[in-house]
């Protein structure tokens, strides 16, 4: 694929982006797609590797035909590359911006060279497709008369909705927030994904026939039973929104917030909403607890708000810079990663355990009491004599999420026999079998973070697509039984 000697002739390039000092002055996207010629050169680096691990189970969850569209852009067949890309991925404009690209760590070229710029090429293809007017609605050929309710409008719910409406079913998406998009809308900062990118895709889906209902919290505003009674199938596609808390002395002090209380406020402000009791990092010493992507988003947002200082602490030790033996190619390597937000200014501390929060006589947080830790026999132990205080006016907890919120819809569905797994997620099998994604409740399905727990956007899209296939099989079997009965 690509140019037979391309990977020998051309070096890997990065997407152009604004300097850190410039981009922290605004909340707009600062990374831009390749030019046509830059993308061709990067596509030329894709090897004729025989077995494309980028495309397999260790690489791309949606199983994009990566070598094929790299070859197509190298040969200047951009429309065909777009069609190929959209055959496996409903929303490459999301993954091309937000996916950590496990495909690249599985790239065969990556064994001894820098891998192909798969993610950047993906974004370039879809952005050019929208620019050229090639991304159009795909209307169903036949209407089945079957109705499907989807709860949650994040990437899993949207992928399932689009697949099902294109199959001819009537699809209604229920979203508890005031706008559609779920995590994409209110979890991802605008500097990583501007929200007009979501809106243009929603316009397409609306024309295709998807009905969106906002400000409807199923299990609170309307009973889940109503969906079961009024629809032929129900898909649970909400997020894993129960945050992991840190229950230590001083947790009730003012100025300590979950990341997902902090980040959506800035997104709403960017959208022009009036945000009351807004949490802001302006002029404050900010400490972010948690070293993952959400923590990184807190760092970038805090710097843009004008934080005095930003420190990010992580309980685990600093990862190695090079791929360790424990995660050999083509697996996702556990290595030190520096995000664009980290480049903008942050002090990162590793192997840090927060013991307590301290505050002033106004009940406001002023510092964290911490200690360095080491791992012994898989257990965490404080290192004696390493205690220290970390000044903080604002503490943001980004320690991950444990499972979906159970209050409301899930607790109601338990009365119908809904089963949860050991981690508190909705229990449903995943795979290609016809029964995949079907929960223990008849005609109720689950996908995305609701089923697998906190995960990647690309996994959410993959699950939404496979869940839609399972729902379609279920509905067609039901239709066949009804027809035979008549």
TIGUZA-63822 format. One record per residue (C-alpha): residue number from 1; residue in three letters; x, y, z. Coordinates in pm, 1 decimal, m for minus. Layout:
   vexti   bagu         px         py         pz
     NUM    ALA          X          Y          Z
...
***
This chain:
   vexti   bagu         px         py         pz
       1    UNK        0.0        0.0        0.0
       2    UNK      113.2      355.0      m59.3
       3    UNK      450.2      395.4     m228.5
       4    UNK      656.2       73.9     m209.0
       5    UNK      960.3      266.1      m83.9
       6    UNK      769.5      550.0       83.0
       7    UNK      857.4      460.4      439.8
       8    UNK     1225.9      466.3      340.8
       9    UNK     1204.7      805.3      169.9
      10    UNK      972.3     1006.9      392.5
      11    UNK      979.0     1087.6      762.7
      12    UNK      675.3     1098.1      985.9
      13    UNK      521.2     1444.4     1015.7
      14    UNK      291.1     1594.7     1277.8
      15    UNK      m20.5     1801.6     1222.6
      16    UNK       53.8     2174.7     1229.3
      17    UNK      m53.4     2347.2     1549.3
      18    UNK      m29.0     2688.3     1711.3
      19    UNK      251.6     2755.0     1961.6
      20    UNK      156.6     2687.8     2323.8
      21    UNK      182.5     3053.5     2429.5
      22    UNK      m59.5     3151.4     2153.3
      23    UNK     m319.2     2874.7     2185.6
      24    UNK     m372.8     2914.2     2562.5
      25    UNK     m524.9     3254.4     2485.2
      26    UNK     m839.2     3095.1     2341.5
      27    UNK    m1060.4     2784.3     2353.0
      28    UNK    m1071.7     2706.6     1981.4
      29    UNK     m903.5     2410.2     1812.2
      30    UNK     m534.2     2482.5     1757.3
      31    UNK     m434.6     2174.1     1557.8
      32    UNK     m505.8     2172.2     1185.0
      33    UNK     m523.8     1903.9      918.2
      34    UNK     m257.0     1823.6      663.4
      35    UNK     m256.5     1983.9      323.9
      36    UNK     m341.1     1755.8       33.3
      37    UNK       24.5     1700.6      m53.9
      38    UNK      134.6     1649.8      308.0
      39    UNK     m130.4     1379.9      347.3
      40    UNK      m19.2     1212.3       22.9
      41    UNK      338.0     1189.1      149.7
      42    UNK      227.4     1048.0      482.8
      43    UNK       m1.1      800.4      305.8
      44    UNK      297.3      691.0       98.2
      45    UNK      469.1      570.8      417.8
      46    UNK      205.9      296.8      466.2
      47    UNK      386.9      m29.5      396.8
      48    UNK      270.7     m328.8      200.0
      49    UNK      308.3     m515.6      528.2
      50    UNK      107.0     m827.4      443.8
      51    UNK      m82.0     m842.6      773.3
      52    UNK     m202.4     m493.8      874.8
      53    UNK     m205.1     m511.9     1255.1
      54    UNK     m334.1     m151.9     1260.9
      55    UNK     m661.4     m287.9     1128.2
      56    UNK     m686.9     m589.6     1360.4
      57    UNK     m801.8     m649.0     1716.7
      58    UNK     m487.5     m496.7     1869.8
      59    UNK     m520.8     m185.3     1656.1
      60    UNK     m851.1      m29.5     1552.0
      61    UNK    m1171.6     m124.8     1739.9
      62    UNK    m1388.8      m13.2     1445.0
      63    UNK    m1153.9     m202.0     1210.5
      64    UNK    m1090.9       80.0      965.8
      65    UNK     m939.2      m33.7      635.8
      66    UNK     m633.2      178.4      706.1
      67    UNK     m391.3       52.6      436.7
      68    UNK     m661.7       93.1      174.5
      69    UNK     m743.0      456.9      239.2
      70    UNK     m374.8      543.6      282.9
      71    UNK     m317.9      400.3      m63.0
      72    UNK     m615.6      593.2     m201.3
      73    UNK     m498.6      932.3      m73.2
      74    UNK     m147.0      861.6     m199.5
      75    UNK     m303.4      808.6     m544.4
      76    UNK     m520.8     1123.4     m502.0
      77    UNK     m847.6      927.6     m490.9
      78    UNK     m990.6     1135.3     m205.8
      79    UNK    m1360.4     1066.7     m261.6
      80    UNK    m1294.8      692.5     m267.2
      81    UNK    m1081.6      723.6       47.7
      82    UNK    m1371.0      898.0      222.3
      83    UNK    m1618.8      629.2      116.6
      84    UNK    m1381.3      361.0      242.8
      85    UNK    m1332.2      537.0      576.6
      86    UNK    m1704.9      593.9      631.3
      87    UNK    m1782.4      228.5      561.7
      88    UNK    m1640.5      135.8      904.3
      89    UNK    m1651.3      456.5     1110.0
      90    UNK    m1958.5      675.6     1148.6
      91    UNK    m1765.9      967.1     1297.0
      92    UNK    m1402.7      985.8     1182.4
      93    UNK    m1406.9     1358.5     1262.5
      94    UNK    m1431.3     1260.2     1631.3
      95    UNK    m1173.7      980.8     1632.9
      96    UNK     m942.0     1180.7     1405.9
      97    UNK     m928.5     1444.8     1678.4
      98    UNK     m972.2     1252.4     2002.8
      99    UNK     m862.3      890.2     1964.7
     100    UNK     m525.3      800.0     2125.7
     101    UNK     m460.4      594.2     1809.7
     102    UNK     m395.4      236.2     1921.0
     103    UNK     m373.5      168.3     1546.3
     104    UNK      m44.5      355.4     1535.0
     105    UNK      111.8      158.7     1820.2
     106    UNK       14.3     m157.4     1626.3
     107    UNK      159.7      m29.8     1295.7
     108    UNK      416.7     m273.2     1151.5
     109    UNK      642.1       18.5     1056.9
     110    UNK      640.5      112.8     1425.5
     111    UNK      851.6     m190.2     1514.2
     112    UNK     1171.1       m2.8     1427.8
     113    UNK     1058.6      333.7     1285.7
     114    UNK      804.8      600.8     1372.6
     115    UNK      461.8      463.0     1267.8
     116    UNK      237.5      592.2      991.4
     117    UNK       33.7      904.2     1077.7
     118    UNK     m293.6      710.9     1068.8
     119    UNK     m493.8      940.8     1297.3
     120    UNK     m381.3     1258.9     1119.2
     121    UNK     m462.9     1108.5      778.7
     122    UNK     m806.2     1005.0      904.5
     123    UNK     m883.8     1357.7     1017.9
     124    UNK     m756.7     1502.6      690.9
     125    UNK     m980.0     1272.0      484.9
     126    UNK    m1301.9     1350.9      673.8
     127    UNK    m1235.4     1724.6      704.9
     128    UNK    m1170.5     1742.1      330.8
     129    UNK    m1488.8     1539.2      274.9
     130    UNK    m1698.1     1795.6      461.9
     131    UNK    m1515.5     2081.2      289.9
     132    UNK    m1590.5     1935.3      m55.0
     133    UNK    m1954.9     1859.6       29.4
     134    UNK    m1906.9     1482.9       m2.3
     135    UNK    m2054.3     1393.1      337.9
     136    UNK    m2426.7     1361.1      269.3
     137    UNK    m2725.4     1195.3      439.0
     138    UNK    m2785.2      830.3      357.4
     139    UNK    m3155.8      769.0      349.9
     140    UNK    m3299.5      421.8      420.3
     141    UNK    m3435.1      231.3      120.9
     142    UNK    m3715.3       59.4      314.7
     143    UNK    m3890.6      153.3      639.6
     144    UNK    m3948.2     m137.1      877.8
     145    UNK    m4209.6       24.6     1101.9
     146    UNK    m4004.5      m72.1     1409.5
     147    UNK    m3931.1      187.8     1678.3
     148    UNK    m3607.2      205.5     1877.3
     149    UNK    m3534.6      423.2     2180.3
     150    UNK    m3172.1      511.0     2255.6
     151    UNK    m3083.4      652.6     2596.3
     152    UNK    m2771.9      866.4     2577.6
     153    UNK    m2634.4     1076.2     2291.7
     154    UNK    m2262.1     1020.8     2328.3
     155    UNK    m2057.5      846.5     2057.5
     156    UNK    m2204.3      500.8     2133.1
     157    UNK    m2564.4      621.7     2122.8
     158    UNK    m2510.0      831.2     1809.6
     159    UNK    m2336.3      546.5     1624.9
     160    UNK    m2616.6      304.3     1713.1
     161    UNK    m2878.1      561.6     1612.5
     162    UNK    m2725.4      628.5     1273.1
     163    UNK    m2681.8      260.8     1190.3
     164    UNK    m3038.6      177.1     1292.5
     165    UNK    m3204.9      467.3     1111.6
     166    UNK    m3015.3      379.0      794.4
     167    UNK    m3149.6       24.5      831.2
     168    UNK    m3501.6      166.7      811.9
     169    UNK    m3604.0      178.0     1177.1
     170    UNK    m3763.0      474.6     1351.6
     171    UNK    m3506.4      600.6     1606.6
     172    UNK    m3552.9      838.7     1899.1
     173    UNK    m3253.1      948.1     2106.7
     174    UNK    m3315.2     1066.3     2463.0
     175    UNK    m3059.2     1297.5     2625.9
     176    UNK    m3079.3     1436.4     2979.6
     177    UNK    m2875.3     1748.3     2897.0
     178    UNK    m2993.9     2052.6     2701.7
     179    UNK    m2784.1     1965.5     2395.3
     180    UNK    m2699.1     1645.2     2209.3
     181    UNK    m2350.2     1498.2     2227.4
     182    UNK    m2297.0     1352.6     2573.3
     183    UNK    m1926.5     1330.3     2656.4
     184    UNK    m1840.1     1490.3     2322.7
     185    UNK    m2043.0     1799.5     2409.6
     186    UNK    m1975.8     1849.3     2778.9
     187    UNK    m1673.0     1633.0     2860.8
     188    UNK    m1426.9     1720.4     2582.9
     189    UNK    m1284.7     2075.7     2588.5
     190    UNK    m1352.3     2291.0     2284.3
     191    UNK     m980.6     2325.2     2212.6
     192    UNK     m982.7     1952.5     2131.3
     193    UNK    m1325.2     1940.4     1961.8
     194    UNK    m1519.0     2251.3     1862.6
     195    UNK    m1888.0     2182.4     1897.1
     196    UNK    m1987.4     2285.4     1545.4
     197    UNK    m1813.4     1960.8     1445.2
     198    UNK    m2086.1     1774.6     1637.5
     199    UNK    m2364.6     1998.1     1509.4
     200    UNK    m2290.5     1938.8     1140.9
     201    UNK    m2310.9     1562.2     1198.6
     202    UNK    m2639.3     1600.8     1389.7
     203    UNK    m2783.2     1789.5     1090.5
     204    UNK    m2705.0     1488.9      872.2
     205    UNK    m2860.7     1246.0     1120.6
     206    UNK    m3174.9     1457.8     1157.1
     207    UNK    m3225.4     1452.1      778.3
     208    UNK    m3171.9     1075.1      783.8
     209    UNK    m3462.0     1049.4     1028.7
     210    UNK    m3322.0     1038.6     1382.4
     211    UNK    m3540.2     1222.8     1633.9
     212    UNK    m3355.3     1388.7     1922.4
     213    UNK    m3518.6     1468.9     2255.5
     214    UNK    m3316.4     1673.7     2503.4
     215    UNK    m3376.2     1750.6     2872.8
     216    UNK    m3526.7     1404.1     2920.7
     217    UNK    m3363.5     1208.1     3201.8
     218    UNK    m3501.5      855.9     3164.0
     219    UNK    m3581.7      712.9     3504.8
     220    UNK    m3634.8     1063.6     3645.6
     221    UNK    m3839.4     1273.9     3401.7
     222    UNK    m4006.7      971.3     3244.0
     223    UNK    m4010.7      610.9     3369.4
     224    UNK    m3794.8      356.3     3188.7
     225    UNK    m4103.6      136.2     3174.7
     226    UNK    m4257.4      385.6     2932.9
     227    UNK    m3980.6      319.4     2680.7
     228    UNK    m4015.7      m56.6     2718.0
     229    UNK    m4389.8      m31.1     2656.3
     230    UNK    m4375.2      216.8     2366.5
     231    UNK    m4072.1       96.2     2168.6
     232    UNK    m3977.6     m231.0     2001.9
     233    UNK    m3622.6     m209.2     2136.8
     234    UNK    m3437.2        6.5     2389.0
     235    UNK    m3062.8       76.8     2380.4
     236    UNK    m2885.5      193.5     2696.6
     237    UNK    m2591.2      400.1     2573.3
     238    UNK    m2522.4      639.7     2858.8
     239    UNK    m2177.6      708.8     2997.1
     240    UNK    m1983.4      582.1     3294.6
     241    UNK    m2059.3      891.6     3499.8
     242    UNK    m2007.6      782.7     3861.5
     243    UNK    m1673.0      944.5     3949.8
     244    UNK    m1413.9      775.8     4168.5
     245    UNK    m1397.2      984.0     4485.3
     246    UNK    m1113.2     1040.7     4729.8
     247    UNK    m1258.2      998.9     5076.3
     248    UNK     m992.1     1147.3     5301.7
     249    UNK    m1000.3     1411.0     5580.3
     250    UNK    m1097.1     1754.8     5450.6
     251    UNK    m1288.1     1626.0     5149.5
     252    UNK    m1582.4     1855.4     5233.2
     253    UNK    m1377.3     2176.1     5206.8
     254    UNK    m1480.5     2435.4     4949.4
     255    UNK    m1276.3     2438.7     4630.7
     256    UNK    m1256.4     2061.3     4581.4
     257    UNK    m1450.4     1947.0     4276.8
     258    UNK    m1482.8     1653.9     4039.9
     259    UNK    m1336.6     1716.7     3694.1
     260    UNK    m1675.5     1661.7     3533.4
     261    UNK    m1825.0     1939.4     3744.9
     262    UNK    m1549.7     2173.1     3625.8
     263    UNK    m1507.1     2096.4     3254.3
     264    UNK    m1871.7     2124.4     3136.6
     265    UNK    m1899.5     2473.8     3284.2
     266    UNK    m1633.7     2606.6     3048.5
     267    UNK    m1797.8     2436.7     2751.8
     268    UNK    m2129.8     2597.3     2842.6
     269    UNK    m1963.5     2937.6     2877.7
     270    UNK    m1801.8     2892.7     2535.7
     271    UNK    m2147.3     2817.2     2394.5
     272    UNK    m2274.5     3150.4     2527.5
     273    UNK    m2470.3     3014.9     2824.5
     274    UNK    m2491.6     3198.9     3154.3
     275    UNK    m2318.8     2973.2     3407.4
     276    UNK    m2401.5     3038.2     3772.1
     277    UNK    m2165.7     2945.6     4057.0
     278    UNK    m1896.3     2882.8     3800.2
     279    UNK    m1582.2     2698.2     3905.5
     280    UNK    m1279.6     2884.0     3771.9
     281    UNK     m904.8     2840.7     3795.9
     282    UNK     m832.1     3210.2     3731.7
     283    UNK     m553.3     3333.0     3960.6
     284    UNK     m544.2     3010.2     4160.5
     285    UNK     m293.7     2740.8     4245.3
     286    UNK     m459.2     2437.2     4089.9
     287    UNK     m388.8     2073.7     4176.1
     288    UNK     m527.3     1804.5     3947.3
     289    UNK     m547.0     1458.1     4104.3
     290    UNK     m521.2     1195.5     3830.9
     291    UNK     m280.0     1151.8     3542.0
     292    UNK     m517.1     1041.9     3264.3
     293    UNK     m685.3     1219.7     2974.4
     294    UNK     m948.3     1388.0     3192.0
     295    UNK     m674.6     1524.2     3415.5
     296    UNK     m493.1     1652.6     3108.6
     297    UNK     m813.0     1829.5     2996.4
     298    UNK     m830.5     1997.2     3338.4
     299    UNK     m471.6     2116.9     3292.5
     300    UNK     m542.9     2270.7     2951.8
     301    UNK     m864.6     2433.8     3069.0
     302    UNK     m703.1     2572.2     3386.2
     303    UNK     m421.1     2733.0     3189.5
     304    UNK     m668.9     2895.5     2952.3
     305    UNK     m866.5     3031.7     3246.1
     306    UNK     m552.9     3199.6     3380.8
     307    UNK     m442.2     2972.0     3663.1
     308    UNK     m152.4     3095.3     3875.6
     309    UNK        3.1     2748.7     3872.4
     310    UNK     m105.9     2396.8     3772.3
     311    UNK       22.8     2075.4     3929.3
     312    UNK      m90.1     1728.8     3826.4
     313    UNK      m27.8     1439.3     4064.7
     314    UNK      m55.9     1066.3     4000.6
     315    UNK      m49.4      774.2     4243.2
     316    UNK      132.2      542.8     4000.4
     317    UNK      505.6      568.9     3924.3
     318    UNK      626.4      755.1     3616.8
     319    UNK      600.0      525.5     3311.1
     320    UNK      910.0      448.7     3102.6
     321    UNK      985.6      658.2     2795.1
     322    UNK     1040.6      352.7     2575.5
     323    UNK      812.7       54.3     2518.7
     324    UNK      858.6     m193.4     2807.5
     325    UNK      880.1     m570.1     2766.8
     326    UNK      544.8     m605.1     2943.4
     327    UNK      361.0     m441.7     2649.0
     328    UNK      546.9     m554.2     2335.1
     329    UNK      443.3     m458.3     1983.3
     330    UNK      162.7     m459.9     1866.6
     331    UNK        0.5     m398.5     2207.1
     332    UNK      m75.6      m56.8     2351.9
     333    UNK      247.5       37.1     2533.3
     334    UNK      251.1      167.6     2888.1
     335    UNK      487.5      460.7     2828.3
     336    UNK      514.5      822.6     2936.8
     337    UNK      286.2     1039.5     2725.7
     338    UNK      294.3     1416.8     2707.8
     339    UNK      m28.8     1573.6     2584.9
     340    UNK      m65.8     1911.5     2417.1
     341    UNK     m206.6     2041.9     2746.5
     342    UNK      105.7     1930.0     2929.7
     343    UNK      313.5     2123.2     2676.5
     344    UNK      126.3     2440.9     2776.9
     345    UNK      251.9     2439.5     3134.5
     346    UNK      216.0     2199.5     3427.5
     347    UNK      428.6     2039.6     3695.8
     348    UNK      372.6     1664.7     3693.9
     349    UNK      439.5     1460.5     4005.5
     350    UNK      436.4     1080.7     4021.2
     351    UNK      405.4      823.0     4301.8
     352    UNK      212.8     1072.3     4513.4
     353    UNK      m55.3      976.2     4764.1
     354    UNK     m291.5     1244.2     4895.1
     355    UNK     m344.8     1187.7     5267.8
     356    UNK     m566.9     1484.6     5358.6
     357    UNK     m691.0     1826.2     5251.8
     358    UNK     m636.7     2125.8     5478.0
     359    UNK     m822.9     2454.5     5479.6
     360    UNK     m866.8     2797.9     5635.4
     361    UNK    m1122.1     2928.9     5883.8
     362    UNK    m1361.5     2998.5     5592.6
     363    UNK    m1378.1     2629.4     5510.6
     364    UNK    m1178.2     2673.2     5188.5
     365    UNK     m908.2     2433.4     5076.0
     366    UNK     m555.1     2569.0     5105.1
     367    UNK     m328.8     2265.3     5068.8
     368    UNK     m294.7     1890.6     5022.4
     369    UNK     m100.0     1674.4     5264.0
     370    UNK       86.7     1422.0     5053.4
     371    UNK      356.8     1158.5     5068.1
     372    UNK      564.3      966.7     4817.2
     373    UNK      474.9      600.2     4773.6
     374    UNK      630.7      280.9     4646.9
     375    UNK      480.2      m45.5     4525.8
     376    UNK      562.8     m363.3     4716.8
     377    UNK      412.0     m696.6     4611.1
     378    UNK      142.0     m511.7     4422.5
     379    UNK       49.0     m297.4     4721.1
     380    UNK       97.6       75.0     4776.7
     381    UNK      308.6      180.6     5074.8
     382    UNK      395.7      530.7     5195.3
     383    UNK      767.3      605.0     5208.1
     384    UNK      846.9      725.5     5562.2
     385    UNK      989.7     1075.3     5585.9
     386    UNK      860.0     1192.3     5245.1
     387    UNK      555.2     1382.9     5370.3
     388    UNK      500.9     1727.9     5220.3
     389    UNK      229.8     1988.1     5160.6
     390    UNK      112.3     2107.1     4821.9
     391    UNK      m48.9     2449.6     4807.8
     392    UNK     m389.5     2460.5     4638.7
     393    UNK     m681.2     2703.2     4602.0
     394    UNK     m860.8     2466.0     4363.5
     395    UNK     m845.2     2086.1     4360.9
     396    UNK     m984.1     1891.4     4064.7
     397    UNK    m1041.0     1518.4     4110.7
     398    UNK     m984.6     1331.8     3784.7
     399    UNK     m937.6      982.3     3922.7
     400    UNK    m1158.8      805.6     3669.0
     401    UNK    m1511.7      668.0     3677.3
     402    UNK    m1635.9      351.3     3842.2
     403    UNK    m1962.9      273.2     3661.0
     404    UNK    m2283.8      432.1     3527.2
     405    UNK    m2504.2      623.7     3767.5
     406    UNK    m2746.3      370.3     3916.3
     407    UNK    m2999.5      614.5     4059.3
     408    UNK    m3299.6      650.4     3832.7
     409    UNK    m3307.2      440.6     3516.5
     410    UNK    m3079.9      150.8     3613.9
     411    UNK    m3236.6      101.5     3955.9
     412    UNK    m3579.8      106.9     3793.6
     413    UNK    m3475.3     m151.1     3535.4
     414    UNK    m3342.1     m376.2     3809.9
     415    UNK    m3706.9     m431.0     3900.4
     416    UNK    m3747.3     m581.7     3551.7
     417    UNK    m3450.7     m813.4     3610.5
     418    UNK    m3164.5     m601.0     3475.6
     419    UNK    m2833.1     m755.6     3577.9
     420    UNK    m2509.1     m569.6     3648.0
     421    UNK    m2156.6     m705.6     3625.9
     422    UNK    m1907.7     m717.1     3912.4
     423    UNK    m1796.8     m360.1     3841.7
     424    UNK    m2148.4     m215.8     3842.2
     425    UNK    m2187.6     m185.4     3463.5
     426    UNK    m2492.3     m312.7     3275.9
     427    UNK    m2428.4     m679.2     3197.5
     428    UNK    m2436.5     m770.1     2827.9
     429    UNK    m2206.6     m974.3     2609.0
     430    UNK    m1994.6     m812.4     2337.2
     431    UNK    m1896.1     m957.8     2002.9
     432    UNK    m2036.7    m1056.1     1667.2
     433    UNK    m2291.4    m1310.8     1786.4
     434    UNK    m2659.0    m1230.6     1727.2
     435    UNK    m2731.0    m1204.0     2100.0
     436    UNK    m2448.0     m956.8     2166.1
     437    UNK    m2536.6     m645.6     2366.6
     438    UNK    m2871.1     m794.4     2476.3
     439    UNK    m2920.7     m743.4     2849.9
     440    UNK    m3112.6     m970.1     3085.9
     441    UNK    m3427.3     m766.8     3012.9
     442    UNK    m3614.8     m855.6     2695.8
     443    UNK    m3563.4     m605.6     2409.2
     444    UNK    m3323.7     m395.4     2619.5
     445    UNK    m2965.7     m364.0     2489.9
     446    UNK    m2653.8     m189.8     2622.5
     447    UNK    m2335.5      m55.1     2464.4
     448    UNK    m2044.2      180.0     2517.6
     449    UNK    m1932.4      288.0     2863.7
     450    UNK    m2269.0      173.0     3000.7
     451    UNK    m2164.0     m184.7     2921.7
     452    UNK    m1782.2     m193.0     2922.7
     453    UNK    m1701.6       85.7     3169.4
     454    UNK    m1491.4      395.7     3111.9
     455    UNK    m1319.4      359.9     2775.9
     456    UNK    m1220.2      527.7     2449.4
     457    UNK    m1441.8      709.8     2200.8
     458    UNK    m1338.1      466.9     1928.2
     459    UNK    m1456.3      175.8     2146.0
     460    UNK    m1788.0      355.6     2203.0
     461    UNK    m1840.6      389.7     1827.2
     462    UNK    m1745.0       24.7     1771.1
     463    UNK    m1988.5      m91.1     2038.8
     464    UNK    m2265.2      133.4     1908.3
     465    UNK    m2227.9      m15.3     1561.2
     466    UNK    m2225.1     m376.2     1682.8
     467    UNK    m2514.6     m310.5     1918.9
     468    UNK    m2713.4     m167.2     1627.5
     469    UNK    m2647.4     m484.1     1426.4
     470    UNK    m2770.4     m696.0     1716.5
     471    UNK    m3082.2     m480.6     1759.1
     472    UNK    m3152.6     m501.9     1385.8
     473    UNK    m3129.2     m883.8     1392.6
     474    UNK    m3361.5     m890.8     1692.0
     475    UNK    m3618.5     m665.1     1524.7
     476    UNK    m3610.6     m855.8     1197.0
     477    UNK    m3664.3    m1185.0     1379.6
     478    UNK    m3958.1    m1029.2     1559.6
     479    UNK    m4093.2     m902.6     1227.7
     480    UNK    m4059.9    m1249.0     1072.6
     481    UNK    m4249.7    m1406.6     1363.8
     482    UNK    m4524.8    m1145.4     1333.9
     483    UNK    m4551.6    m1203.5      956.5
     484    UNK    m4570.9    m1580.9      998.0
     485    UNK    m4835.7    m1538.3     1266.2
     486    UNK    m5051.2    m1345.2     1022.1
***
